[in-house]
């Protein structure tokens, strides 16, 4: 027990003697330390920013697959929609209008990555939305300009992955 007390006392004395030498630093040295700290913080932020910008749906998610759901429709009960995305950046789209006369159409083509998380269907039927946000196990239809749809119906524009 005495041995432990002696060791603790020696550590405290050693720490106190170190702190006295720190007090003797000049203000120039302190400013240099602040600048160094700011540089390290800035470098860390740049690294984190680079990591975040390289982490996208395109290279981080398992986006290949089939997505389906019923999307809102202006003049029908809903649109049964199914989109298959393939690794070669091709897609197949199937839409069946519910209600009225149950029209349906299919299209296929290529899609491009607008950014790391948004795709655009290249050969979709004219007048239909072509932008989709790729999320984890979901595709969210965007408006005609590629912006997220907001409001009370926003959640109804999400297709789930099968």
Secondary structure as the mmCIF struct_conf table of DSSP 4:
data_model
#
loop_
_struct_conf.conf_type_id
_struct_conf.id
_struct_conf.beg_label_comp_id
_struct_conf.beg_label_asym_id
_struct_conf.beg_label_seq_id
_struct_conf.end_label_comp_id
_struct_conf.end_label_asym_id
_struct_conf.end_label_seq_id
HELX_RH_AL_P HELX_RH_AL_P1 UNK A 2 UNK A 23
TURN_TY1_P TURN_TY1_P1 UNK A 24 UNK A 24
HELX_RH_AL_P HELX_RH_AL_P2 UNK A 27 UNK A 54
HELX_RH_AL_P HELX_RH_AL_P3 UNK A 57 UNK A 60
BEND BEND1 UNK A 61 UNK A 61
STRN STRN1 UNK A 65 UNK A 71
BEND BEND2 UNK A 74 UNK A 77
STRN STRN2 UNK A 78 UNK A 85
TURN_TY1_P TURN_TY1_P2 UNK A 87 UNK A 88
BEND BEND3 UNK A 89 UNK A 89
STRN STRN3 UNK A 90 UNK A 98
BEND BEND4 UNK A 99 UNK A 99
TURN_TY1_P TURN_TY1_P3 UNK A 100 UNK A 101
STRN STRN4 UNK A 104 UNK A 113
BEND BEND5 UNK A 114 UNK A 117
STRN STRN5 UNK A 118 UNK A 121
BEND BEND6 UNK A 122 UNK A 123
HELX_LH_PP_P HELX_LH_PP_P1 UNK A 124 UNK A 125
TURN_TY1_P TURN_TY1_P4 UNK A 126 UNK A 127
BEND BEND7 UNK A 128 UNK A 128
STRN STRN6 UNK A 131 UNK A 135
TURN_TY1_P TURN_TY1_P5 UNK A 136 UNK A 137
STRN STRN7 UNK A 138 UNK A 141
TURN_TY1_P TURN_TY1_P6 UNK A 144 UNK A 145
BEND BEND8 UNK A 146 UNK A 146
HELX_LH_PP_P HELX_LH_PP_P2 UNK A 147 UNK A 149
BEND BEND9 UNK A 151 UNK A 151
TURN_TY1_P TURN_TY1_P7 UNK A 152 UNK A 153
HELX_RH_3T_P HELX_RH_3T_P1 UNK A 154 UNK A 157
STRN STRN8 UNK A 158 UNK A 161
#
